[in-house]
């Protein structure tokens, strides 16, 4: 990492930290929503995304297709095992993520708290490892 003068900075000199906000919720909840409810919920996501982009906190983010569209790949003793679906059966599935930049873990938690799915699922806040 370099400062504005092109000099190398030590990790302790960083002013912000990068986090991934992993969005887990029950996919079946969306199937039970009416079109109006689903559109309103997604509208909240679009508003949230615009807010964190405007605030300069947004680094990246994507929604994921349902787990029914996923494929799992494992290599065991040289054999490649490919199966349909997620690795494990769970009540909540990974539905998307935001990569953000925050001043502290507290700020990252505040950003996670505002994600609409925090009301119906779980948002995992995890620091991103950066390598020089």
Backbone torsions as a table, in degrees:
resi	resn	phi	psi	omega
1	UNK	NA	143.5	-177.8
2	UNK	-125.0	147.2	173.9
3	UNK	-84.7	-179.1	-175.9
4	UNK	-60.7	-25.3	-179.5
5	UNK	-86.4	6.0	179.6
6	UNK	82.0	4.0	178.8
7	UNK	-85.7	147.0	-179.8
8	UNK	-70.5	133.0	177.3
9	UNK	-102.7	148.8	173.5
10	UNK	-82.4	151.3	180.0
11	UNK	-53.9	-33.0	-179.0
12	UNK	-68.2	-15.4	179.7
13	UNK	-88.0	-3.0	-179.5
14	UNK	-62.5	140.3	178.6
15	UNK	-95.9	-18.8	177.3
16	UNK	-135.8	165.3	178.7
17	UNK	-127.2	147.1	176.8
18	UNK	-96.5	138.0	180.0
19	UNK	-132.1	150.7	167.9
20	UNK	-107.3	133.3	177.8
21	UNK	-107.0	101.9	-176.4
22	UNK	-87.4	126.3	-173.3
23	UNK	-101.4	112.6	178.4
24	UNK	-113.4	128.9	171.7
25	UNK	-154.1	173.0	-178.1
26	UNK	-83.2	112.9	-178.0
27	UNK	-57.7	-29.3	-176.8
28	UNK	-67.8	-21.1	178.7
29	UNK	-61.0	-40.2	-179.5
30	UNK	-63.9	-36.9	179.0
31	UNK	-66.1	-24.4	179.7
32	UNK	-89.5	-9.5	179.8
33	UNK	-78.9	145.4	171.7
34	UNK	-72.4	166.1	177.7
35	UNK	-57.8	-41.6	179.8
36	UNK	-63.9	-41.9	179.3
37	UNK	-64.7	-44.5	-179.1
38	UNK	-64.2	-43.3	179.3
39	UNK	-64.0	-39.9	178.7
40	UNK	-65.6	-42.3	179.9
41	UNK	-62.4	-46.3	179.4
42	UNK	-66.5	-33.2	175.3
43	UNK	-60.3	-37.6	176.0
44	UNK	-62.2	-40.0	177.7
45	UNK	-62.9	-45.0	-179.7
46	UNK	-62.0	-41.6	178.6
47	UNK	-63.8	-47.0	179.7
48	UNK	-58.5	-46.8	-178.7
49	UNK	-60.5	-44.5	178.3
50	UNK	-61.7	-39.2	179.8
51	UNK	-63.1	-48.2	-177.0
52	UNK	-73.1	-25.8	172.9
53	UNK	-67.6	-45.1	179.6
54	UNK	-63.2	-34.4	-179.7
55	UNK	-78.6	-5.8	-179.0
56	UNK	75.3	18.4	-179.0
57	UNK	-93.6	-23.2	-173.5
58	UNK	-77.1	129.6	173.2
59	UNK	-109.7	-40.5	-179.4
60	UNK	-168.8	167.5	175.3
61	UNK	178.9	148.9	178.8
62	UNK	-153.8	146.3	168.0
63	UNK	-88.8	151.7	180.0
64	UNK	-111.4	150.4	172.2
65	UNK	-64.7	161.3	179.5
66	UNK	-59.4	161.4	-178.6
67	UNK	-62.3	-21.5	177.7
68	UNK	-63.5	-18.5	178.8
69	UNK	-94.8	-0.5	-174.4
70	UNK	-89.2	160.8	175.7
71	UNK	-132.4	135.1	178.1
72	UNK	-106.4	138.2	-179.7
73	UNK	-123.7	129.5	176.8
74	UNK	-132.9	145.3	173.3
75	UNK	-118.0	119.6	179.8
76	UNK	-128.3	119.9	179.5
77	UNK	50.2	41.5	177.7
78	UNK	84.3	-10.8	178.8
79	UNK	-91.3	135.2	177.3
80	UNK	-94.0	122.5	179.6
81	UNK	-111.3	120.6	-179.0
82	UNK	-117.6	124.4	179.3
83	UNK	-132.3	152.7	174.8
84	UNK	-75.0	145.8	173.8
85	UNK	90.2	179.7	-176.9
86	UNK	-75.0	168.2	-179.9
87	UNK	-65.7	-39.6	-174.8
88	UNK	-136.4	149.7	173.9
89	UNK	-81.9	124.5	179.5
90	UNK	-139.6	165.9	176.8
91	UNK	-75.2	-31.0	179.4
92	UNK	-118.7	143.0	-178.7
93	UNK	-119.2	152.4	176.3
94	UNK	-69.9	118.7	-176.3
95	UNK	-109.7	-12.3	-179.6
96	UNK	167.4	-174.7	-178.9
97	UNK	-158.8	159.6	167.2
98	UNK	-125.2	137.5	167.3
99	UNK	-103.8	126.9	-174.7
100	UNK	-131.9	164.9	173.7
101	UNK	-116.6	129.4	-176.4
102	UNK	-136.9	154.8	179.3
103	UNK	-72.5	-25.0	-175.5
104	UNK	-161.5	169.7	173.6
105	UNK	-60.3	-39.3	178.4
106	UNK	-58.2	-41.9	178.6
107	UNK	-67.9	-38.7	177.7
108	UNK	-62.6	-39.8	177.5
109	UNK	-64.8	-40.0	177.0
110	UNK	-61.9	-41.7	176.9
111	UNK	-63.4	-41.5	179.3
112	UNK	-65.2	-38.8	-178.9
113	UNK	-59.6	-30.7	-176.6
114	UNK	-83.9	-9.2	178.9
115	UNK	-69.4	129.4	-176.7
116	UNK	-51.8	-37.8	-178.2
117	UNK	-69.6	-10.5	176.0
118	UNK	-61.7	-23.4	179.6
119	UNK	-78.6	-21.8	-176.2
120	UNK	-122.6	-5.3	-177.2
121	UNK	-148.2	-141.4	-176.6
122	UNK	-134.7	139.1	172.9
123	UNK	-112.9	117.5	177.2
124	UNK	-90.8	126.3	178.5
125	UNK	-102.4	119.1	-177.7
126	UNK	-135.2	128.3	177.6
127	UNK	-63.0	144.7	176.7
128	UNK	-91.8	130.8	175.6
129	UNK	-76.1	132.1	175.9
130	UNK	-116.1	134.5	179.9
131	UNK	-113.4	137.0	177.2
132	UNK	-77.6	NA	NA
